[in-house]
Amino acid sequence: MQPASVAPGDNLSNLKLDNLPKVMNFDDSKNPLLSRTAQRIIETAQKSPARAEAVAATYEKLAEENLDDQLDESRQNAPADYYRQQIIKARGGLLINLARIWRDAGAPEKCRQALDRAIAFARANRWASVVTALETERQKLMPQ
């Protein structure tokens, strides 16, 4: 029998996190710098998890500074309240995308932490269906 600590890593590939960030107004492929930085997190995590955390912090900062670029023109020019809601939604998408990146990097603990952040954010914004979807994915990382 394998130790419980092995099970979460085995389940990383089962996490369905690819489409949710886009549904939530976040697609790092729209920004080549973000896309390259995400790839650098994945590559760095395999050599030095601590350095990967620093790259992830840079990624998050860059993404935060460019959330407006995630919105299409109609959302960028929308009334202020709607625009703010779309930016908040993009922020949620960013948090989910960080979990996807850690999944792709093969870092189950970091992925779970990112999911926890995304779940807390979704709860605070009363996105019940997003919370449910993320909790379902997080459950796959829990020891069996």
ChimeraX attribute file (.defattr): number of C-alpha atoms within 10 A of each C-alpha:
attribute: neighborCount
match mode: 1-to-1
recipient: residues
	/A:1	3
	/A:2	6
	/A:3	8
	/A:4	11
	/A:5	14
	/A:6	13
	/A:7	16
	/A:8	22
	/A:9	20
	/A:10	13
	/A:11	19
	/A:12	23
	/A:13	13
	/A:14	12
	/A:15	19
	/A:16	14
	/A:17	20
	/A:18	14
	/A:19	14
	/A:20	20
	/A:21	23
	/A:22	17
	/A:23	12
	/A:24	21
	/A:25	23
	/A:26	27
	/A:27	24
	/A:28	23
	/A:29	12
	/A:30	12
	/A:31	15
	/A:32	10
	/A:33	14
	/A:34	19
	/A:35	14
	/A:36	13
	/A:37	19
	/A:38	27
	/A:39	16
	/A:40	17
	/A:41	26
	/A:42	21
	/A:43	15
	/A:44	19
	/A:45	21
	/A:46	13
	/A:47	10
	/A:48	11
	/A:49	17
	/A:50	11
	/A:51	14
	/A:52	21
	/A:53	16
	/A:54	13
	/A:55	20
	/A:56	22
	/A:57	14
	/A:58	16
	/A:59	23
	/A:60	20
	/A:61	11
	/A:62	15
	/A:63	22
	/A:64	14
	/A:65	10
	/A:66	13
	/A:67	20
	/A:68	19
	/A:69	18
	/A:70	23
	/A:71	19
	/A:72	10
	/A:73	10
	/A:74	9
	/A:75	17
	/A:76	17
	/A:77	11
	/A:78	12
	/A:79	10
	/A:80	11
	/A:81	8
	/A:82	13
	/A:83	17
	/A:84	15
	/A:85	13
	/A:86	21
	/A:87	22
	/A:88	18
	/A:89	21
	/A:90	26
	/A:91	24
	/A:92	25
	/A:93	24
	/A:94	26
	/A:95	22
	/A:96	30
	/A:97	28
	/A:98	26
	/A:99	30
	/A:100	24
	/A:101	23
	/A:102	26
	/A:103	25
	/A:104	20
	/A:105	23
	/A:106	20
	/A:107	19
	/A:108	24
	/A:109	17
	/A:110	18
	/A:111	27
	/A:112	22
	/A:113	15
	/A:114	22
	/A:115	25
	/A:116	19
	/A:117	17
	/A:118	25
	/A:119	24
	/A:120	14
	/A:121	20
	/A:122	24
	/A:123	15
	/A:124	11
	/A:125	15
	/A:126	11
	/A:127	14
	/A:128	13
	/A:129	11
	/A:130	20
	/A:131	21
	/A:132	14
	/A:133	14
	/A:134	22
	/A:135	15
	/A:136	13
	/A:137	19
	/A:138	23
	/A:139	14
	/A:140	19
	/A:141	22
	/A:142	16
	/A:143	13
	/A:144	11
